[in-house]
Amino acid sequence: MRRIITLALSACLVLSLSVPAFADFKSDQKVDNILENAEVISLKEAIPFDSAAVSEFGSASVKTSVMINGEENYLYPTFDDIDKSIAKLEEIAPNYCALVSDAATLKEAYGSDYEGILTASFESFDNTDTMSVPADGNDSVSYQNISSEEEHAFNAFWDIYENEAKNNEILRILATESKENMEELAYLLPYNSPYVQEYFSSLNSVRPMAAQAFNKTLGIAYAKQYATVPNTSEYGTATDRLYRVADCTNFVSQILVAGGVSMHDSYPDETQGWWHRRLQTQHGSSYVWTHKYSATWVGADRFVRFMGTSGNEYNSFPTFAAKVVAGDFIALDSDNDRDWNHMGFVCETGKYVTTDGVTYRDFLVAQHTNNYCDWVSSSDNHWETYVHYAIVRRNEVA
């Protein structure tokens, strides 16, 4: 059995803010009244959420849906007893929980306002130590000595834990009945929701960012060069609110730029566009270079929705592996709770291999958070162990 090494997936997940897209939703009567006609439904029978990784912390289920345009949109699954789930986490990952407590109290933060609990640090400094990220300018929080088993367990817990805050934000938006929030709602609801599907299908068939030509040769060269030695001087290191490295989407964004894709950067703050900015700012008594990012630049779920999948989503890893080609941007949903957790980039494809009884076409992945450029079949890469995948920024079905 292969050793499981976590991707720090939920670190990518927490990099989330609402991000406007490129075009207006269809302005017909159906859409104009979309929020005013929305109805929140508390399900008479909760829908159990089936995940072996999450079940370690107790049961989880979908408890609420919203009816929009006559179609039911289920919200995210949440733990059925958060106190017991936190207690179980503390048993399974005591060292990880001890470090996390320096940044947040899990019980007190549960279900807090969306930006308060889920907003990442959209700023970093040059040459940040990727294993020990500054917490407040004086102290640091280090996750480097925590076992991969504890980290993997915490990430599985966090993937469901954060859903309470996301659901609360969705309900808050619906309560405002503002048409300006229709776009934000499309970035918050689970990606398979009818509303989300309709919203993004109403955009131009080829989105402006995905339509720009990408030079695969240059992109692959950059990915191989900086996969294990990050280009921190130019792009910094993205972290989440728990001060964990969450650099996977920052890295694939860099690869896009290296391949000739221009930033979508004519916006004043991180809630819009797709961009990175390197600025000289005062930090204490000296001036330092800082890096600022849009939410789509550093957040896996936002990046995928912003760039689009064109229907290239798969529940079978062998099918997914057979479709990818060198130069593809790839994403995964670790526990299939319907938001994207992690990003990578395909540098090469190889021969068919069999791992733990599963046969698939091997491919070389460059990624950050756990930094490597390695084949799926290697001991340091476990892309084949998850359940839902996407090829991002393809303009046609693979």
ZADRENKOL-366360 format. One record per residue (C-alpha): residue number from 1; y, z negated, x; residue in three letters. Coordinates in steps of 0.2 Angstrom, whole numbers. Layout:
<pt i="NUM" py="Y" pz="Z" px="X" aa="ALA"/>
...
% end
This chain:
<pt i="1" py="0" pz="0" px="0" aa="MET"/>
<pt i="2" py="17" pz="5" px="7" aa="ARG"/>
<pt i="3" py="30" pz="-9" px="11" aa="ARG"/>
<pt i="4" py="44" pz="-9" px="-2" aa="ILE"/>
<pt i="5" py="61" pz="-9" px="5" aa="ILE"/>
<pt i="6" py="75" pz="-10" px="-7" aa="THR"/>
<pt i="7" py="89" pz="3" px="-8" aa="LEU"/>
<pt i="8" py="101" pz="-11" px="-14" aa="ALA"/>
<pt i="9" py="102" pz="0" px="-30" aa="LEU"/>
<pt i="10" py="112" pz="-12" px="-41" aa="SER"/>
<pt i="11" py="125" pz="-13" px="-27" aa="ALA"/>
<pt i="12" py="129" pz="5" px="-32" aa="CYS"/>
<pt i="13" py="129" pz="1" px="-50" aa="LEU"/>
<pt i="14" py="143" pz="-12" px="-50" aa="VAL"/>
<pt i="15" py="155" pz="1" px="-43" aa="LEU"/>
<pt i="16" py="161" pz="5" px="-60" aa="SER"/>
<pt i="17" py="177" pz="9" px="-69" aa="LEU"/>
<pt i="18" py="181" pz="21" px="-83" aa="SER"/>
<pt i="19" py="185" pz="38" px="-76" aa="VAL"/>
<pt i="20" py="194" pz="52" px="-85" aa="PRO"/>
<pt i="21" py="185" pz="69" px="-84" aa="ALA"/>
<pt i="22" py="193" pz="86" px="-83" aa="PHE"/>
<pt i="23" py="195" pz="92" px="-101" aa="ALA"/>
<pt i="24" py="199" pz="86" px="-118" aa="ASP"/>
<pt i="25" py="185" pz="83" px="-130" aa="PHE"/>
<pt i="26" py="185" pz="95" px="-145" aa="LYS"/>
<pt i="27" py="199" pz="91" px="-156" aa="SER"/>
<pt i="28" py="191" pz="95" px="-173" aa="ASP"/>
<pt i="29" py="191" pz="83" px="-188" aa="GLN"/>
<pt i="30" py="174" pz="76" px="-183" aa="LYS"/>
<pt i="31" py="180" pz="71" px="-166" aa="VAL"/>
<pt i="32" py="198" pz="65" px="-171" aa="ASP"/>
<pt i="33" py="190" pz="52" px="-182" aa="ASN"/>
<pt i="34" py="176" pz="47" px="-171" aa="ILE"/>
<pt i="35" py="182" pz="29" px="-166" aa="LEU"/>
<pt i="36" py="189" pz="25" px="-183" aa="GLU"/>
<pt i="37" py="172" pz="29" px="-191" aa="ASN"/>
<pt i="38" py="161" pz="20" px="-178" aa="ALA"/>
<pt i="39" py="150" pz="6" px="-185" aa="GLU"/>
<pt i="40" py="143" pz="-7" px="-175" aa="VAL"/>
<pt i="41" py="125" pz="-12" px="-180" aa="ILE"/>
<pt i="42" py="115" pz="-28" px="-175" aa="SER"/>
<pt i="43" py="97" pz="-22" px="-175" aa="LEU"/>
<pt i="44" py="86" pz="-31" px="-187" aa="LYS"/>
<pt i="45" py="72" pz="-30" px="-174" aa="GLU"/>
<pt i="46" py="77" pz="-29" px="-156" aa="ALA"/>
<pt i="47" py="69" pz="-15" px="-146" aa="ILE"/>
<pt i="48" py="59" pz="-22" px="-131" aa="PRO"/>
<pt i="49" py="64" pz="-15" px="-114" aa="PHE"/>
<pt i="50" py="49" pz="-11" px="-104" aa="ASP"/>
<pt i="51" py="50" pz="-13" px="-85" aa="SER"/>
<pt i="52" py="38" pz="-22" px="-73" aa="ALA"/>
<pt i="53" py="52" pz="-27" px="-61" aa="ALA"/>
<pt i="54" py="63" pz="-34" px="-74" aa="VAL"/>
<pt i="55" py="49" pz="-43" px="-83" aa="SER"/>
<pt i="56" py="48" pz="-56" px="-69" aa="GLU"/>
<pt i="57" py="64" pz="-64" px="-76" aa="PHE"/>
<pt i="58" py="58" pz="-64" px="-94" aa="GLY"/>
<pt i="59" py="60" pz="-52" px="-108" aa="SER"/>
<pt i="60" py="74" pz="-40" px="-111" aa="ALA"/>
<pt i="61" py="78" pz="-29" px="-126" aa="SER"/>
<pt i="62" py="91" pz="-18" px="-135" aa="VAL"/>
<pt i="63" py="99" pz="-28" px="-148" aa="LYS"/>
<pt i="64" py="114" pz="-18" px="-154" aa="THR"/>
<pt i="65" py="119" pz="0" px="-158" aa="SER"/>
<pt i="66" py="134" pz="10" px="-164" aa="VAL"/>
<pt i="67" py="134" pz="23" px="-177" aa="MET"/>
<pt i="68" py="146" pz="37" px="-172" aa="ILE"/>
<pt i="69" py="147" pz="54" px="-182" aa="ASN"/>
<pt i="70" py="132" pz="49" px="-191" aa="GLY"/>
<pt i="71" py="121" pz="47" px="-175" aa="GLU"/>
<pt i="72" py="115" pz="30" px="-169" aa="GLU"/>
<pt i="73" py="119" pz="26" px="-151" aa="ASN"/>
<pt i="74" py="109" pz="12" px="-143" aa="TYR"/>
<pt i="75" py="118" pz="0" px="-131" aa="LEU"/>
<pt i="76" py="111" pz="-7" px="-115" aa="TYR"/>
<pt i="77" py="96" pz="-19" px="-114" aa="PRO"/>
<pt i="78" py="100" pz="-37" px="-110" aa="THR"/>
<pt i="79" py="90" pz="-52" px="-106" aa="PHE"/>
<pt i="80" py="84" pz="-62" px="-122" aa="ASP"/>
<pt i="81" py="87" pz="-79" px="-113" aa="ASP"/>
<pt i="82" py="99" pz="-78" px="-99" aa="ILE"/>
<pt i="83" py="97" pz="-96" px="-94" aa="ASP"/>
<pt i="84" py="79" pz="-94" px="-91" aa="LYS"/>
<pt i="85" py="81" pz="-77" px="-83" aa="SER"/>
<pt i="86" py="94" pz="-85" px="-70" aa="ILE"/>
<pt i="87" py="82" pz="-100" px="-67" aa="ALA"/>
<pt i="88" py="68" pz="-88" px="-64" aa="LYS"/>
<pt i="89" py="79" pz="-78" px="-52" aa="LEU"/>
<pt i="90" py="83" pz="-94" px="-42" aa="GLU"/>
<pt i="91" py="65" pz="-97" px="-40" aa="GLU"/>
<pt i="92" py="61" pz="-80" px="-34" aa="ILE"/>
<pt i="93" py="76" pz="-76" px="-23" aa="ALA"/>
<pt i="94" py="84" pz="-93" px="-19" aa="PRO"/>
<pt i="95" py="92" pz="-87" px="-2" aa="ASN"/>
<pt i="96" py="100" pz="-72" px="-10" aa="TYR"/>
<pt i="97" py="106" pz="-83" px="-25" aa="CYS"/>
<pt i="98" py="114" pz="-95" px="-13" aa="ALA"/>
<pt i="99" py="124" pz="-81" px="-5" aa="LEU"/>
<pt i="100" py="129" pz="-73" px="-21" aa="VAL"/>
<pt i="101" py="135" pz="-90" px="-27" aa="SER"/>
<pt i="102" py="149" pz="-89" px="-14" aa="ASP"/>
<pt i="103" py="156" pz="-74" px="-24" aa="ALA"/>
<pt i="104" py="151" pz="-77" px="-42" aa="ALA"/>
<pt i="105" py="143" pz="-90" px="-53" aa="THR"/>
<pt i="106" py="130" pz="-80" px="-63" aa="LEU"/>
<pt i="107" py="130" pz="-91" px="-79" aa="LYS"/>
<pt i="108" py="149" pz="-92" px="-80" aa="GLU"/>
<pt i="109" py="152" pz="-73" px="-76" aa="ALA"/>
<pt i="110" py="139" pz="-67" px="-88" aa="TYR"/>
<pt i="111" py="146" pz="-55" px="-101" aa="GLY"/>
<pt i="112" py="164" pz="-58" px="-94" aa="SER"/>
<pt i="113" py="177" pz="-44" px="-96" aa="ASP"/>
<pt i="114" py="171" pz="-28" px="-89" aa="TYR"/>
<pt i="115" py="183" pz="-26" px="-75" aa="GLU"/>
<pt i="116" py="182" pz="-44" px="-70" aa="GLY"/>
<pt i="117" py="164" pz="-44" px="-67" aa="ILE"/>
<pt i="118" py="160" pz="-26" px="-62" aa="LEU"/>
<pt i="119" py="174" pz="-20" px="-53" aa="THR"/>
<pt i="120" py="170" pz="-16" px="-35" aa="ALA"/>
<pt i="121" py="182" pz="-18" px="-20" aa="SER"/>
<pt i="122" py="190" pz="-1" px="-20" aa="PHE"/>
<pt i="123" py="197" pz="-5" px="-3" aa="GLU"/>
<pt i="124" py="189" pz="-7" px="14" aa="SER"/>
<pt i="125" py="195" pz="-9" px="32" aa="PHE"/>
<pt i="126" py="191" pz="2" px="47" aa="ASP"/>
<pt i="127" py="175" pz="-3" px="57" aa="ASN"/>
<pt i="128" py="168" pz="-15" px="44" aa="THR"/>
<pt i="129" py="152" pz="-23" px="49" aa="ASP"/>
<pt i="130" py="140" pz="-16" px="37" aa="THR"/>
<pt i="131" py="129" pz="-31" px="37" aa="MET"/>
<pt i="132" py="143" pz="-44" px="36" aa="SER"/>
<pt i="133" py="157" pz="-40" px="24" aa="VAL"/>
<pt i="134" py="174" pz="-50" px="24" aa="PRO"/>
<pt i="135" py="175" pz="-60" px="8" aa="ALA"/>
<pt i="136" py="193" pz="-67" px="9" aa="ASP"/>
<pt i="137" py="200" pz="-64" px="26" aa="GLY"/>
<pt i="138" py="193" pz="-80" px="34" aa="ASN"/>
<pt i="139" py="174" pz="-81" px="29" aa="ASP"/>
<pt i="140" py="161" pz="-68" px="28" aa="SER"/>
<pt i="141" py="145" pz="-66" px="17" aa="VAL"/>
<pt i="142" py="130" pz="-60" px="26" aa="SER"/>
<pt i="143" py="114" pz="-53" px="18" aa="TYR"/>
<pt i="144" py="106" pz="-47" px="34" aa="GLN"/>
<pt i="145" py="93" pz="-61" px="35" aa="ASN"/>
<pt i="146" py="88" pz="-61" px="17" aa="ILE"/>
<pt i="147" py="70" pz="-54" px="15" aa="SER"/>
<pt i="148" py="68" pz="-36" px="7" aa="SER"/>
<pt i="149" py="58" pz="-45" px="-7" aa="GLU"/>
<pt i="150" py="72" pz="-56" px="-12" aa="GLU"/>
<pt i="151" py="84" pz="-42" px="-11" aa="GLU"/>
<pt i="152" py="73" pz="-31" px="-22" aa="HIS"/>
<pt i="153" py="71" pz="-45" px="-35" aa="ALA"/>
<pt i="154" py="90" pz="-48" px="-36" aa="PHE"/>
<pt i="155" py="93" pz="-30" px="-38" aa="ASN"/>
<pt i="156" py="81" pz="-28" px="-53" aa="ALA"/>
<pt i="157" py="89" pz="-44" px="-61" aa="PHE"/>
<pt i="158" py="107" pz="-37" px="-58" aa="TRP"/>
<pt i="159" py="103" pz="-20" px="-66" aa="ASP"/>
<pt i="160" py="100" pz="-29" px="-83" aa="ILE"/>
<pt i="161" py="112" pz="-44" px="-80" aa="TYR"/>
<pt i="162" py="127" pz="-33" px="-79" aa="GLU"/>
<pt i="163" py="123" pz="-24" px="-96" aa="ASN"/>
<pt i="164" py="130" pz="-38" px="-106" aa="GLU"/>
<pt i="165" py="148" pz="-35" px="-99" aa="ALA"/>
<pt i="166" py="146" pz="-16" px="-101" aa="LYS"/>
<pt i="167" py="141" pz="-19" px="-119" aa="ASN"/>
<pt i="168" py="155" pz="-30" px="-122" aa="ASN"/>
<pt i="169" py="167" pz="-17" px="-115" aa="GLU"/>
<pt i="170" py="160" pz="-4" px="-126" aa="ILE"/>
<pt i="171" py="163" pz="-15" px="-142" aa="LEU"/>
<pt i="172" py="180" pz="-19" px="-136" aa="ARG"/>
<pt i="173" py="184" pz="0" px="-135" aa="ILE"/>
<pt i="174" py="177" pz="3" px="-152" aa="LEU"/>
<pt i="175" py="188" pz="-11" px="-159" aa="ALA"/>
<pt i="176" py="204" pz="-3" px="-153" aa="THR"/>
<pt i="177" py="201" pz="13" px="-163" aa="GLU"/>
<pt i="178" py="211" pz="23" px="-150" aa="SER"/>
<pt i="179" py="208" pz="41" px="-147" aa="LYS"/>
<pt i="180" py="213" pz="39" px="-129" aa="GLU"/>
<pt i="181" py="197" pz="29" px="-127" aa="ASN"/>
<pt i="182" py="185" pz="42" px="-132" aa="MET"/>
<pt i="183" py="183" pz="48" px="-114" aa="GLU"/>
<pt i="184" py="181" pz="31" px="-108" aa="GLU"/>
<pt i="185" py="167" pz="28" px="-120" aa="LEU"/>
<pt i="186" py="158" pz="43" px="-113" aa="ALA"/>
<pt i="187" py="158" pz="35" px="-96" aa="TYR"/>
<pt i="188" py="152" pz="18" px="-103" aa="LEU"/>
<pt i="189" py="138" pz="22" px="-116" aa="LEU"/>
<pt i="190" py="120" pz="25" px="-109" aa="PRO"/>
<pt i="191" py="119" pz="42" px="-102" aa="TYR"/>
<pt i="192" py="106" pz="48" px="-115" aa="ASN"/>
<pt i="193" py="117" pz="43" px="-130" aa="SER"/>
<pt i="194" py="121" pz="56" px="-143" aa="PRO"/>
<pt i="195" py="139" pz="53" px="-141" aa="TYR"/>
<pt i="196" py="139" pz="55" px="-122" aa="VAL"/>
<pt i="197" py="128" pz="71" px="-123" aa="GLN"/>
<pt i="198" py="140" pz="78" px="-136" aa="GLU"/>
<pt i="199" py="156" pz="73" px="-126" aa="TYR"/>
<pt i="200" py="150" pz="81" px="-109" aa="PHE"/>
<pt i="201" py="143" pz="97" px="-118" aa="SER"/>
<pt i="202" py="160" pz="100" px="-125" aa="SER"/>
<pt i="203" py="168" pz="101" px="-108" aa="LEU"/>
<pt i="204" py="169" pz="118" px="-99" aa="ASN"/>
<pt i="205" py="151" pz="124" px="-96" aa="SER"/>
<pt i="206" py="155" pz="123" px="-77" aa="VAL"/>
<pt i="207" py="166" pz="108" px="-72" aa="ARG"/>
<pt i="208" py="180" pz="112" px="-60" aa="PRO"/>
<pt i="209" py="173" pz="100" px="-47" aa="MET"/>
<pt i="210" py="155" pz="107" px="-48" aa="ALA"/>
<pt i="211" py="162" pz="125" px="-48" aa="ALA"/>
<pt i="212" py="169" pz="123" px="-30" aa="GLN"/>
<pt i="213" py="158" pz="131" px="-17" aa="ALA"/>
<pt i="214" py="148" pz="119" px="-6" aa="PHE"/>
<pt i="215" py="143" pz="125" px="11" aa="ASN"/>
<pt i="216" py="126" pz="118" px="13" aa="LYS"/>
<pt i="217" py="124" pz="121" px="31" aa="THR"/>
<pt i="218" py="140" pz="110" px="35" aa="LEU"/>
<pt i="219" py="135" pz="97" px="22" aa="GLY"/>
<pt i="220" py="117" pz="95" px="30" aa="ILE"/>
<pt i="221" py="124" pz="94" px="47" aa="ALA"/>
<pt i="222" py="136" pz="80" px="42" aa="TYR"/>
<pt i="223" py="123" pz="71" px="32" aa="ALA"/>
<pt i="224" py="111" pz="70" px="48" aa="LYS"/>
<pt i="225" py="125" pz="65" px="59" aa="GLN"/>
<pt i="226" py="132" pz="51" px="49" aa="TYR"/>
<pt i="227" py="116" pz="44" px="40" aa="ALA"/>
<pt i="228" py="112" pz="31" px="52" aa="THR"/>
<pt i="229" py="129" pz="29" px="61" aa="VAL"/>
<pt i="230" py="142" pz="29" px="47" aa="PRO"/>
<pt i="231" py="159" pz="37" px="49" aa="ASN"/>
<pt i="232" py="168" pz="21" px="45" aa="THR"/>
<pt i="233" py="184" pz="25" px="55" aa="SER"/>
<pt i="234" py="187" pz="40" px="43" aa="GLU"/>
<pt i="235" py="180" pz="33" px="27" aa="TYR"/>
<pt i="236" py="177" pz="14" px="28" aa="GLY"/>
<pt i="237" py="162" pz="5" px="20" aa="THR"/>
<pt i="238" py="161" pz="3" px="1" aa="ALA"/>
<pt i="239" py="156" pz="-14" px="-5" aa="THR"/>
<pt i="240" py="154" pz="-22" px="-22" aa="ASP"/>
<pt i="241" py="161" pz="-38" px="-29" aa="ARG"/>
<pt i="242" py="147" pz="-49" px="-21" aa="LEU"/>
<pt i="243" py="153" pz="-42" px="-4" aa="TYR"/>
<pt i="244" py="137" pz="-32" px="-2" aa="ARG"/>
<pt i="245" py="137" pz="-15" px="6" aa="VAL"/>
<pt i="246" py="136" pz="-2" px="-8" aa="ALA"/>
<pt i="247" py="140" pz="14" px="2" aa="ASP"/>
<pt i="248" py="128" pz="27" px="-5" aa="CYS"/>
<pt i="249" py="140" pz="36" px="-16" aa="THR"/>
<pt i="250" py="154" pz="35" px="-3" aa="ASN"/>
<pt i="251" py="142" pz="44" px="9" aa="PHE"/>
<pt i="252" py="138" pz="58" px="-3" aa="VAL"/>
<pt i="253" py="156" pz="60" px="-7" aa="SER"/>
<pt i="254" py="159" pz="63" px="11" aa="GLN"/>
<pt i="255" py="146" pz="76" px="12" aa="ILE"/>
<pt i="256" py="154" pz="85" px="-2" aa="LEU"/>
<pt i="257" py="170" pz="86" px="8" aa="VAL"/>
<pt i="258" py="162" pz="90" px="24" aa="ALA"/>
<pt i="259" py="154" pz="105" px="14" aa="GLY"/>
<pt i="260" py="172" pz="111" px="9" aa="GLY"/>
<pt i="261" py="174" pz="104" px="-8" aa="VAL"/>
<pt i="262" py="192" pz="98" px="-11" aa="SER"/>
<pt i="263" py="196" pz="81" px="-18" aa="MET"/>
<pt i="264" py="202" pz="79" px="-36" aa="HIS"/>
<pt i="265" py="216" pz="67" px="-30" aa="ASP"/>
<pt i="266" py="232" pz="70" px="-40" aa="SER"/>
<pt i="267" py="230" pz="53" px="-48" aa="TYR"/>
<pt i="268" py="239" pz="36" px="-45" aa="PRO"/>
<pt i="269" py="225" pz="24" px="-46" aa="ASP"/>
<pt i="270" py="206" pz="22" px="-44" aa="GLU"/>
<pt i="271" py="202" pz="25" px="-63" aa="THR"/>
<pt i="272" py="205" pz="43" px="-62" aa="GLN"/>
<pt i="273" py="200" pz="58" px="-51" aa="GLY"/>
<pt i="274" py="188" pz="59" px="-37" aa="TRP"/>
<pt i="275" py="196" pz="54" px="-20" aa="TRP"/>
<pt i="276" py="197" pz="44" px="-4" aa="HIS"/>
<pt i="277" py="213" pz="39" px="4" aa="ARG"/>
<pt i="278" py="216" pz="31" px="22" aa="ARG"/>
<pt i="279" py="232" pz="21" px="23" aa="LEU"/>
<pt i="280" py="240" pz="10" px="35" aa="GLN"/>
<pt i="281" py="244" pz="-7" px="27" aa="THR"/>
<pt i="282" py="250" pz="-24" px="33" aa="GLN"/>
<pt i="283" py="236" pz="-36" px="34" aa="HIS"/>
<pt i="284" py="242" pz="-53" px="39" aa="GLY"/>
<pt i="285" py="253" pz="-51" px="54" aa="SER"/>
<pt i="286" py="247" pz="-34" px="59" aa="SER"/>
<pt i="287" py="245" pz="-17" px="52" aa="TYR"/>
<pt i="288" py="228" pz="-10" px="49" aa="VAL"/>
<pt i="289" py="220" pz="6" px="42" aa="TRP"/>
<pt i="290" py="213" pz="3" px="25" aa="THR"/>
<pt i="291" py="202" pz="15" px="14" aa="HIS"/>
<pt i="292" py="205" pz="16" px="-5" aa="LYS"/>
<pt i="293" py="193" pz="25" px="-16" aa="TYR"/>
<pt i="294" py="192" pz="31" px="-34" aa="SER"/>
<pt i="295" py="178" pz="24" px="-45" aa="ALA"/>
<pt i="296" py="169" pz="41" px="-45" aa="THR"/>
<pt i="297" py="170" pz="42" px="-26" aa="TRP"/>
<pt i="298" py="160" pz="26" px="-24" aa="VAL"/>
<pt i="299" py="151" pz="23" px="-40" aa="GLY"/>
<pt i="300" py="134" pz="31" px="-43" aa="ALA"/>
<pt i="301" py="135" pz="32" px="-62" aa="ASP"/>
<pt i="302" py="152" pz="38" px="-62" aa="ARG"/>
<pt i="303" py="149" pz="51" px="-49" aa="PHE"/>
<pt i="304" py="134" pz="58" px="-58" aa="VAL"/>
<pt i="305" py="143" pz="59" px="-75" aa="ARG"/>
<pt i="306" py="159" pz="67" px="-66" aa="PHE"/>
<pt i="307" py="149" pz="80" px="-57" aa="MET"/>
<pt i="308" py="136" pz="83" px="-70" aa="GLY"/>
<pt i="309" py="117" pz="86" px="-70" aa="THR"/>
<pt i="310" py="116" pz="102" px="-81" aa="SER"/>
<pt i="311" py="100" pz="95" px="-88" aa="GLY"/>
<pt i="312" py="92" pz="93" px="-72" aa="ASN"/>
<pt i="313" py="84" pz="75" px="-76" aa="GLU"/>
<pt i="314" py="66" pz="71" px="-74" aa="TYR"/>
<pt i="315" py="54" pz="56" px="-78" aa="ASN"/>
<pt i="316" py="41" pz="63" px="-66" aa="SER"/>
<pt i="317" py="44" pz="61" px="-48" aa="PHE"/>
<pt i="318" py="32" pz="75" px="-43" aa="PRO"/>
<pt i="319" py="41" pz="87" px="-55" aa="THR"/>
<pt i="320" py="58" pz="81" px="-48" aa="PHE"/>
<pt i="321" py="52" pz="83" px="-30" aa="ALA"/>
<pt i="322" py="46" pz="101" px="-34" aa="ALA"/>
<pt i="323" py="63" pz="106" px="-40" aa="LYS"/>
<pt i="324" py="74" pz="99" px="-26" aa="VAL"/>
<pt i="325" py="81" pz="110" px="-12" aa="VAL"/>
<pt i="326" py="90" pz="107" px="4" aa="ALA"/>
<pt i="327" py="108" pz="104" px="0" aa="GLY"/>
<pt i="328" py="105" pz="95" px="-17" aa="ASP"/>
<pt i="329" py="114" pz="79" px="-22" aa="PHE"/>
<pt i="330" py="101" pz="67" px="-30" aa="ILE"/>
<pt i="331" py="102" pz="52" px="-41" aa="ALA"/>
<pt i="332" py="90" pz="39" px="-48" aa="LEU"/>
<pt i="333" py="90" pz="26" px="-62" aa="ASP"/>
<pt i="334" py="79" pz="12" px="-55" aa="SER"/>
<pt i="335" py="73" pz="3" px="-71" aa="ASP"/>
<pt i="336" py="77" pz="17" px="-83" aa="ASN"/>
<pt i="337" py="90" pz="7" px="-92" aa="ASP"/>
<pt i="338" py="101" pz="23" px="-94" aa="ARG"/>
<pt i="339" py="114" pz="21" px="-80" aa="ASP"/>
<pt i="340" py="113" pz="29" px="-63" aa="TRP"/>
<pt i="341" py="110" pz="17" px="-49" aa="ASN"/>
<pt i="342" py="109" pz="26" px="-32" aa="HIS"/>
<pt i="343" py="113" pz="42" px="-24" aa="MET"/>
<pt i="344" py="106" pz="52" px="-9" aa="GLY"/>
<pt i="345" py="106" pz="70" px="-2" aa="PHE"/>
<pt i="346" py="92" pz="82" px="2" aa="VAL"/>
<pt i="347" py="92" pz="89" px="20" aa="CYS"/>
<pt i="348" py="76" pz="98" px="20" aa="GLU"/>
<pt i="349" py="60" pz="100" px="10" aa="THR"/>
<pt i="350" py="42" pz="100" px="17" aa="GLY"/>
<pt i="351" py="24" pz="101" px="13" aa="LYS"/>
<pt i="352" py="14" pz="92" px="-1" aa="TYR"/>
<pt i="353" py="9" pz="75" px="3" aa="VAL"/>
<pt i="354" py="-1" pz="61" px="-6" aa="THR"/>
<pt i="355" py="6" pz="43" px="-6" aa="THR"/>
<pt i="356" py="-3" pz="29" px="-16" aa="ASP"/>
<pt i="357" py="-13" pz="42" px="-26" aa="GLY"/>
<pt i="358" py="3" pz="52" px="-30" aa="VAL"/>
<pt i="359" py="4" pz="70" px="-24" aa="THR"/>
<pt i="360" py="22" pz="77" px="-22" aa="TYR"/>
<pt i="361" py="32" pz="89" px="-11" aa="ARG"/>
<pt i="362" py="40" pz="79" px="3" aa="ASP"/>
<pt i="363" py="58" pz="80" px="6" aa="PHE"/>
<pt i="364" py="71" pz="73" px="19" aa="LEU"/>
<pt i="365" py="84" pz="61" px="11" aa="VAL"/>
<pt i="366" py="100" pz="56" px="20" aa="ALA"/>
<pt i="367" py="108" pz="40" px="12" aa="GLN"/>
<pt i="368" py="118" pz="25" px="14" aa="HIS"/>
<pt i="369" py="117" pz="7" px="9" aa="THR"/>
<pt i="370" py="100" pz="6" px="17" aa="ASN"/>
<pt i="371" py="105" pz="19" px="30" aa="ASN"/>
<pt i="372" py="93" pz="32" px="35" aa="TYR"/>
<pt i="373" py="88" pz="51" px="36" aa="CYS"/>
<pt i="374" py="70" pz="50" px="33" aa="ASP"/>
<pt i="375" py="56" pz="59" px="23" aa="TRP"/>
<pt i="376" py="51" pz="52" px="6" aa="VAL"/>
<pt i="377" py="33" pz="49" px="13" aa="SER"/>
<pt i="378" py="39" pz="37" px="27" aa="SER"/>
<pt i="379" py="38" pz="18" px="26" aa="SER"/>
<pt i="380" py="57" pz="17" px="25" aa="ASP"/>
<pt i="381" py="60" pz="28" px="10" aa="ASN"/>
<pt i="382" py="53" pz="24" px="-7" aa="HIS"/>
<pt i="383" py="62" pz="37" px="-19" aa="TRP"/>
<pt i="384" py="45" pz="41" px="-26" aa="GLU"/>
<pt i="385" py="43" pz="23" px="-34" aa="THR"/>
<pt i="386" py="56" pz="25" px="-48" aa="TYR"/>
<pt i="387" py="55" pz="32" px="-65" aa="VAL"/>
<pt i="388" py="70" pz="43" px="-68" aa="HIS"/>
<pt i="389" py="79" pz="56" px="-57" aa="TYR"/>
<pt i="390" py="93" pz="69" px="-58" aa="ALA"/>
<pt i="391" py="99" pz="83" px="-47" aa="ILE"/>
<pt i="392" py="118" pz="82" px="-47" aa="VAL"/>
<pt i="393" py="131" pz="96" px="-47" aa="ARG"/>
<pt i="394" py="119" pz="110" px="-50" aa="ARG"/>
<pt i="395" py="127" pz="123" px="-62" aa="ASN"/>
<pt i="396" py="110" pz="128" px="-69" aa="GLU"/>
<pt i="397" py="93" pz="121" px="-74" aa="VAL"/>
<pt i="398" py="82" pz="120" px="-58" aa="ALA"/>
% end
